[in-house]
């Protein structure tokens, strides 16, 4: 059926849209041309982030007088950010594109967790494990055995099991479909450095991410209760032969304190990784005095296999010691806006992001008013059409 619009109706509706926009244009222009906030005086809350700094090479930090100095870090790229506000406190080559190894499983979990109920049971088919790459980390998934989805997630987060990732990807639409959805999820979060080729983080041509993007994924994961629970779990039991189970331990040594690496007080996750192409990578988050910090460390060049944990430790220590003593160099928020300064330290702000206008762009209030004025005109058209068609308004 084709609906034809009387020319007078269309013109009237468009006139209303235009009238609303013209009426609000001066207000929007006033917000757009408002001079930038000079920022608070020394000792007050942090000034607005400077997103352009994160695209510069080298180390970026804006300390106040007397702020602690940054620790020596050999990683090719790293980020320290406040998980509540999203403000980046310091970074080094934040947008440098590097292989992420299994830290890419954070994006896999953000994409797939919401669509697979944990209590569902699944019998593994041979084809679901056929493409697991040689040398992959495995939790011990066996074809023909039945597993709960929650068991498979334990395998992903604790043992970094690529076998578990392959089965979960098969359950959520297949390998190619999962790859495409992960790519779309990264873009939706404002993570534009990430190129997904293998959802398990296995080295693949063209697969890259950045310290910035991985911090975005870690921060988003902490806001998902299932993700937060899995990534903070130190030990679990995994189904084995004959109906029994066997223990598995989280390979994030900063969480468990294994292999001579001291556990970090207040650590709440998130994910470590290693491949020959990526080196050692880590997204770590810790909570202290009502603040949660997220740190990404990619491919330390000195100190051996466990340097990634010690460099993350030193960056977390610096971040907590720098509270109120550095101005942000950028934000993990998507480009549409940045978060307001968080509540006092007595309240953990992780779950309460609030958007505000960025830089000298139009504020949300003025933007909403303009959109609302345009909506009045559009609403007039819709109302007239409904009256013509004799249909009631829909909720």
N, C-alpha and C positions, 0 to 999 in steps of 0.2 A: 504493500500500500504506500502511495506517495502522498505526503502532506504538503500542500501548497500554502505559502504564507502571503496574505494580502500585503501589498507594497506599503500601505500606510502603517500597518502594524510593525513591519520590520524597521521602517524609518523611525517610528516613534520610540521603539525599544532602543535603537542605536543612539537616538538623540539623548535618551535618558542616560545611557552609558557615558556618552561624551560629556554631558553636563556634569555628571558626578566626578569624572576625571578632571575636568577643567576647574571645578570648584576646589578640589583638594590639591591641585598641582602646586599652588604657592606654599602650602604646608610642607609637602614633600621636598620642594626645592629648599625650603628653609632648613630642614634637617640635613639635606645633602651638602649644603654649603656651610654648615656649622663648623667652626674651627675645632681641630682635634683637642681632646682633653689633655692638658699638660701633664696630668698624672699627679699622684699624691706626693706630699712632701716626704722627706726622709723619715723612715720609721712607720709610715702609714702602709695601707694595703698595696699590693703590687699593682703597677700600672698595666695598661693594656698590652697584650702580646704583640710581637712584631713578626708576622708570619714570613716576611721576606728573608729574615736572617737564617731560617732553616734551610733555605736553598743555596746558601753560601757554603763554600768548602771550608774545611777546618773546624775548629772548636768555637762554639757560640755560647756566651754566657754574659749576663749583665749584672755583676755583683754590686751591692752597696758597699760603702766603706766598712771595713772590718768583717766582711763575709769570709767564710772559710774558702781556701783555695781548692781548686779541683784536684782530685787524685790523678796520679799517672795511670793512664789507660792505654793499652796497646791495640785495642780492637779497631778494625777498619771503620766501624761505624757504631755509634751508641746514642741513646736518648735517656734522659731522666725527666719524668713528667709527674704531675699531680693527677692521680686518677679521678679525683672528685671534680675539679674544675677543668681538667684537660690541659692546663697550662704547662708548657714545656719549660723546665727550669734551666736546662743546659743540654747541649747536643754536640756531636761531632759527625759531620757528613751525614746528616739525618736522612737525606733522600738518596743516598748512594745506593744503587741497585745491586744487590748481591744475592747469591743463592741462600734460601732461608733454612734448608734442611727441615727437620720435623717441627720447627716452630710454626710452619705453615699449617700444621694440624689445628692450630687455634682458629684459623679461618674455616677449616673443614668443620670443626665443631660448631662454630657460630652458624654455619649454613645448614647442617644436617640435624643437629640436636632438636630443633623445634618440630621436626616432621616425623620423628621416630619415637613412639612411646617406649619407655624403658622396660616395661613388663612384657613386651612382645617377644615370643620365642621364634627362633628360625633355625632350620636345619641347613647347614652349609653345603652348597653344591660344588662340585669340582671346578667348574668354570669360574667361580667367584675367587678362587685362589690361584688361577692359572697365570695371571699376569703380575704376581708379586715379584718385584725386582730382586736379582741375586744380591746377597749381602744385606738384605733388609733386616731391620730389627723386627722381631716376632714375639708375640705373646703365646703362641702355641695353638692357634685355631686349627681344627682338624675337619676335613670334609666328612660329611655324613653325621657329624655330631650336632646336637641342638644346643643353642646358646640364647640366653636372654640378651636383649639389646643393651641392658645396663652392664652385663658382663663384658660385652664388646667395647663399651665406652671405657671401662676400667682398663682394658687392654690398650686402648688408644692413649689415654692420659698417663697411665703409670708406666707401661712397658714400651710406649711409643710403637705399638704393634702395627706394622703395615698390613699384616694379614687381617687384622680387625678392621682397618680402614677400608680395605677392598670389599669386605662383606657388607659393611654399613653403606658404602657407596652403591653396591648392587641393590640393596634394599630401598634406597632413596632415588632410584631412577637410572642407575648405571654410571659408569666411569665418566663418559663424555658429558652426560647431563649434569653430574655433580661438579665437574670442572667448570662448566658454563655458569652454573648457579653460584659457585664460589667467586668467580670473576665478577659477576653482577653484585654480589654482596660486598666485595671489596670496594667497588665503585660507589655503592650506596653509603658506605662508611667514610668516604672521602680518601680512601687509600689508593692512590693512582700510580704508585710505583710497582704494584704487585702484578705479575703475570703468572697465571696458574697453568701448569702443564700436567702435573701429577699431584693429585689431591693429598697424597701421603707425605709430600715433601721430598720424595726421592729425586735425586739429581736428574734433570731433564733439560735438553736444549731450550734456552729462552725462559726458563723458570727463574724468576727473581722476586724479591721483595725489598724492603728497606727497614732500617731501625724505626723510622717514623711509623710506617704501616703496621709493623708488628706490635708496636706500642698501642696503636689504635685497636688492633684485634684483642690484645690483652685487656685493655680497659673495657671494651665492649663485653668481653667474656665475664668479667667480674660482676657485671650487672645481670647476668643470666644465672639464676640460682643453681640450675643443674651443672652448668659449666664451672661455676665457682666451687661447687661441692666436689666434682671430679678432680679439678686441678689442684685442690688442697689435700687430696687423699694421699697419705703416705704408703699405706699397705692395703691390700685386698686379697681375696681368694678367687682363683680362676678355675672354671670347670675342667676336669681332666678325665682320664679313662676310668671306666667302671663306675661312673656316678660320683667319683670323689672330686676333690678340689686340691689345688696347690697354691702356696702364697706367691704373690707378686709384689714387688716394691717399686715405688716411684723412682725413676732414674734421675730425677732432679735432685742432685745431692745437696743443694742449698736448702731443700725442704727436709730431707731425711738425715743429713749429717753423715752419709756413708763415705767410705773410701778416704777417710782422713779429712774430708771437707766439713768444717763446722757448720751446723745448721744455723740459719739466720733467724734471730728472734723476730717473731711477728710475721714470718713469711706466709703468704696465702696462695702461692702458686707462682708461675703459670705453666710454662713448658720450655723444655730444653731440646736441643737437637744436635746432630752431627752427621755429616757426610764428608767424603773425601774432597768433594768440590766446594762445599760450603765452609768447611772447618767447623768449629764449635760455635753454636748460637744459643741464646737464652733470652726468654722473656720472663722477668721475675717481678712479683708484686709483694709488698710488705705493708703492714699497718702498724702505726705507732702514734700514741697520743691523739687519736681521733683522725689522723691523716693516713691516706693510702697512697703510696708511690708505686709507679710502674717503671721498670728499667728494661731497656733492650741492649744487648751486647752481641755484636756480630763479628766473629772470626778474630779473636785476639792473636797477635803475632808473636807474643812472648809468653813464657811461663808454662808451657805444656798443656796437657789435656784438661786440667782443672782450672786453668787461668780464667775461663769464662765466668766461673762462680766467684772467684776472688775479685775480679774486676766489677762484677755486678754488686758484690758486697760493698766495695769501696764507694761505688756510685750511690747506692742506697744510703749509706752512712752520710755521705755528703749532702744528699737531698734532704734528709731529716734535719741535719745541722743547719741547713740554709733556709729554714722556714722564715719567711718574712725578710730575708736578707739578700734576695736576688729578685730582679724583675724578669718576667717571662720573655723568652726569645721566640715564642710561637705558641700554637695551640693544636691539640689533637682533635678538636672539633672539626666537623665537616665545614667547608668554606662558607656555608650559608650564615653561620653565626658562631659566636664563642660563648663560653659559659661565664656566668657572673662569678664574682669572688665567692668562695664557699662560706659556710657558716663558721662560727667560732670553733677552735680546735676540739672542744668537748663533744662535737657531733660529727660522725663520719659522713662526709658528703658524697660518697661514691654513687649512691643510688638516686641523687637528686640534681641532675643537670638542669640548668635554666639557660635558654638561649638569649643573647642580646645582640644588638647590631654590631657589625665589624667595622672598625676604622671610621672613615668618613662617609660610608654608604648610608642610604636611608634607613632610619630606625624601623623596628617592627611595628610600632604604633602607627607611624605615618603610612607605612606600606599597607598595613591592614585597613586603614581608613580609606586609602585609595581603592584597594580591592573591594571594600565594602560598598563604596559609591558605585563602582562599576557593577557590583552584584545587584544593586537596586534596579538598574536598568535592565540587566539580564533577567532579574526576577519578574519584572513587568511583562517581558516577552513570554516567559514560562507560564505566568498566571493567565495571560490572555489566551494562550494556546489551550490550556486546560479547560478554560470556559468554553472555547469553541468545540473541543472534543467531548465536553460533558462528563469528564472524569474527575473523581475526587482527588485531593492532594494526597501524595504518598509520604509515609514517614521515613 
